[in-house]
Amino acid sequence: MMMLSRLKHDLTMAEAARVPGGSRVDLVVVADMVEHGAKVLDVGCGDGELLRLLAETRNVDGRGIELSREGVNECVAKGLAVIQGDADTDLADYPNDAFDYVILSQTLQATRQPRVVLEHMLRIGRRAIVSFPNFGHWRIRMQVLFRGRMPRTDNLPYVWYDSPNIHFCTIKDFRELCVEAGAKMEKAVALNPWGSPLRLNAPWWFWNMLGEQAVFRLSRGKTKNSE
């Protein structure tokens, strides 16, 4: 098993498990879910680490939108095609089926309308990939239970009054959102705090308790109300 390390230099995550080459392990998992040569939109692309990884390993035609001017500037300096935009408002301007994949990496919890954003992703792309920190992880539960305070972890490093995160969810919550939004779950991976995937045949409650973060690949399905 490859050794993983934690580094403190990312616009969105203070500490993240990384593979020996330096890439965040959750981004490597995301990249592995993308077909070679695909047309990709990275929503909330931060400093462009995922877009660059996708270009180098999957030869994608990548585009990105990022809310922060600092992130956009850093992406442009790297030669990436990124514009400033807001996932909550600007995805509505994209046409149907404009991309093969629309990716939302570690940003879902910072959106004002997560369901609307997810529905737009499924409309814009043939597939959507979403990764997020799991608020149901046992360490978070223990912090709330024994300390009585909003939890802080490697993937959720902010104090409650200075956090961009406004809609926390658990793996169980996200699965229910997929049903409500008409998303078919094609593939899912839960990662422990060291970036190693939990076993695929584990029950969902096990993932919800021990998975520090999760990555889902989705496609269009049927909404709960249409069944």
N, C-alpha and C positions, 0 to 999 in steps of 0.2 A: 504494500500500500504506500502511495506516495506521501511524503511528509508535507505538512501544511504549516504555514506561519501566519501571524497576524501583524499587519502593518497599519500605521496611522496616517494615511495620506489619501483620502478620498473625499469628494465633495458631498457624498450622500451617506456614507457609513464611516464612523470614526475608526472602527476596527473590523476587519473582515478576513476570513480564512482565505489564503492564497496558495496557488500551486507553485512549484519551484520556479516556473518561468516568470512569476510576478502577477499573473492575472488572478482576479478574485474568483474563487471556486464557483460561486453561484453564477457568475457570468459565463464561465466555461460550460456549466450545465445548460444555460440558456442557449449558448452557441451550438451545442451538440444537438439541439432540437430544431435547428434551422437547416434547410436544404442548401446545398452548394449553388451559388449563382442566383439566389433568390433576391427579390426586391423587398427591402425591409424599411420600416419606419420605426425608429426608436423614440418613444414618447418619454420625455423627462430624462434626456440622455446624459445629464450631468456634464462631466468633463470629457465624455466621448470614449471612455475606456471600452465599453461594449462594442460600439461601432467600429473601433479600430481592430478589436479582436475578431469581429465578424469579417471584416475586410481581409485580414491576414489569414484566417483559418478556413473561411467558407466562401471567400471571393464574392461577397454579396454586393448588390447595388444599394448602398445604405444612405438613408436620410434621417435627420433627427430634428426634434423640436425640444427646446429647453427654456424654462421660465427665467432662470437667472442670467443676467448679462455676463457675469463672470464665467459661467459655464459655457455660454455661446462663444465668448472670446477665446477661451481655451480650446474649444473644438475647432474653431476656424483656424487658429494658429497651428493646429495639427493637420490642416488640409481636409477637414471633414465638412460635409454638406449639412450644416445645422443652422436653423433659424430660431429666433426667439418666439415663443408661443406658450399658451396655457392649455393644458390638456382638457380642462373643464369647459373651455369655450371654443377653442380653435379646431378641435377634431370635427366639429359639425361642418366645417368648410371643405373637408376632403370628400372626393367622390367615392361611390361604392367600388369595391374591388380594385382599389388603386395600388395595393401592395399584396405581396404573398404572405408576409408576416408583419404584424404590428406588435411591438414589444413594450411592456410597461414593467421596468425593472426597479424594484424597491421604491415605487412611487405611489402605488395604489392608496396607501394609508394617508397620503398627503393631498389627495384630491377631495374636492368638495362634494362631488356626486359620483361615487365609485361605480354605481350601476350604470349610469348614463355613459361614463367613460368606457366601461367594458362593452356596452352595446355598440358604441361607435367603433371601437376596435374591431369587433366582429363584422361590422358593416364594411369598414375600410379594407380589411385584409381577409384573405382566405383562412388564415389562422391567427390566433392571438396567443402570446406568451406573457404570462404574468408571474412575477416573483414578489414575495412580500415577507416581512418578519411575522412570525407566528406569535400572537399575543396570548395563546393558550399554552405556551411552553412552561414546563414545571417551575423553572427559575422565576419567571414572571409571577406565577401564581403564589409562590412562596414569599416574594417580596411584598406583594399586596397583603397576604395573610399575616405575616409576622412583623412587617415594618409599618404597614398601614399607610404606605406612600406609593405614588406613581412609580412604577419600576423603571430602572435604567439598566440597559445591557449593552453588549458590544454592538449589536445591530440597532439598538434604540438608545443612543447615548445622550439624548437631549433632556434637560430638565423640563418639567411640564409647561412652564410659563414661557419657554423659549424654544418651542418645538414646532417644526413644520407639519408634524403628524397630527391629523385631526380625526381620522376614522380608522382606529385599530380594528383588526379582525383576527380570528383564529382560522386554522385550516378548516375546521368544521363550518365556520361562518362562510368562508369563501366557497366551499362546495355548495352550500345552500344558495348563495348568490348566483352561481353558475346555472343552477336549475331555474331560478327566477328569471335570469336574463336570456335563457335559451342557448346556453353554451354547452357543447359536448366536450367532456374531458377526455382527450386523446392520450395524454401522458402526464404523470405527476411524479415529482421527486421531493422528498423532505430531507433536509440536511441537518445534522447535529451541529453543536457549537464549533466543532473542528472542521466542518465542511464535508464530512463523510456522509454519504446517503444512507438513510435507514432502509432496512430490507423491504423489498417491493411487496411481499406477501403479508406484511404486518397489517393489522386492522387499523382503521382510520383513527380510533381513539388513541392508539399507540403513537401514531404520527402527530396527533394533536397535542400529546403530552410531551414527547421527546424531540420533536422537530423544531429547531430554532427558526428555520425559515423554509419556505416551500416555493417550488417552481411548477407551474401548470402550463401545458400546451392545450389550447382550446380550438374548437371549430364551431360552426353554426349548428344548432340543433333545434329542438322544439322548446318553446317557453312552457312554463308550468301551467299557465292558463289555457294553452292551446291543446293540451293533451286530453 
